[in-house]
Amino acid sequence: MLESMSDHIDGSLTCIAKLALSTIYYSIESNNLNDINNKYHYLSGYSQGDFLSKTSLESRIETCLIILCILNYAICKRKDLL
């Protein structure tokens, strides 16, 4: 589904990649919901969601790495996402 979405919906690859990378950075560097609005602006719309507030640090990072692996074929073609 991620592959199909990124192939056929303009901007979805950028959005998904930035969301995954921002989540990884947030999880490693802070993991504090109070820091999202100040340091991780891309995640501010998701700060009250279950993924950031109720999921363990390890599960968030693993999920985001899986997403990036799935989309690797397309991300490699886009230098702006590397």
Secondary structure, DSSP 8 states (H G I E B T S, - for coil): -HHHHHHHSTTHHHHHHHHHHHHHHHHHHT--GGGHHHH-GGGGGGTTSHHHHTS-HHHHHHHHHHHHHHTHHHHTT-GGG-
